[in-house]
């Protein structure tokens, strides 16, 4: 895919996401930043169509949960995301339901280390889900 086509595809899925977030209560971007362990400016960069910054696939499940993305919105978004980043979707499955699970983990007192722990746990769960799915 040509760079311009990729940028257009990124703008397409970010436009969908921006519309979803704009229809949520105020404070959603801040809650998202908190859940991702990032600054609000990072959330703006990954969710705004005016920035070319791609949205990392590892953050999709958190975004869907925090923003209460409906199945129809999720399907529309994932189709656009797949167009922009072929083969980069985590093993979520467009129709697979997600559920929230809370864990008590140590607070390292360091934002970077806390985020790394959260990402490691998220990656582990995604890998377990991928290997426990139907055989290929």
N, C-alpha and C positions, 0 to 999 in steps of 0.2 A: 504494500500500500504506500503510495506517495506521501511525503511528509504533510502536504497540504490536505490530502484526504484524511489522514490520521488526525490532524488538528480539527478538521470539520467534524469528524466522528466524536472526538472528545467534547467539543462544544455541544454536540447533540445530546450526549448523556448527561453532561453537566447542566444543560438547560432543563432537562426533565427533573434532575435532582433539585435544582434551584426552585423550581415550581413547587415541588413537594415540600421543601423546607419553608417556603414563603407561606404555605397554607397551614403551617403548624404554629402553635402558640409562641409568643415572643420568649426569648431565652433558649430556644431550641439549639441555636448555634453554640451558645455557651455550654449547654449540657453536653453537646456533642464533643466540644473541645475537652471538657473534663473527662468524659468517658474514654476518649482516645489518648488522654495524657499529653495533649498538645495545647498550643496557644490558639486563641480564637482566630488569629491571622492565618494560621495553617488551615483551619476549617474553611475560611473564606477562599483561600487559594484553591483548595481541592473541590469546592462546591460551586464556585462562580464560573460561568462560561467565559468571562472576560480574561481569565488566567489560563494559560496553556498547561499548567501543572496537572499531570494525570492523577487520577484518584487511585491510590494503591488498593488492590483487590483485598488485601488482608483487613481493610477497614469496612468492607461492605456489610458484614453481619452486624457490626456495631451501629452503623448508620441506619440500617433497616430497623433495628430494635429501638434505638433512641428516638427515631423520627416516626415510629409506628407506621412504617410503609406497608400499604395494603398489598395483597397478593397481585392484584392487577397492576399497581404501580411498580411493584418489584419486577414483574415479568417485562413490562415495557422498558424499564431502566436496564435490566440485564441484557435484553436484546440489543439495545443501543451500546451498552458497555462491551458486549462481545464483538460488535462491529468495529469498535475502536481498538480493542485489544484481543484479537483472536487467540483462543487457547489460554488466556490468562485468568479466566474465572476460577475462583476456588470451588471446591466441590460442594457447592451449596444446593444446586439443583433449583431451577426456577420455580418449581411447584412444591419443593420441599418446605415444610413448615419449620420455623425456627422457634426455639423457646429460650427464655432467659434463665440462666443459672447463676446464682450468686455464690461466691467463694470467699472465705476469709483467708487472706494471705498476709504475709509480713509487710509492714510499711518500712521501707529501707531509709525513709527520710530524705530520699533523693529522687526527684522527678524522673530523671533519665533511667535509673535502675528500676524504679517502679514500672515505668512504661515497658522496659525490656522484659520484665517478668510477665506482664499482662500479654505482650505479644507472643512470648514463648508458650504460654498456656493456650492462647487462641490458636497458634499454629499446631500445637499438639492435638487439640480437639478437632481441628479440620482434618488432620492426617488420620486420626482414629475414625472419623466419620467416613472418610474416603475409602479406607480399607474394610470397613464394616458394611459398606453398601453392597448392592448386587454384583456378582462376579461379571467381569467383562467378557 
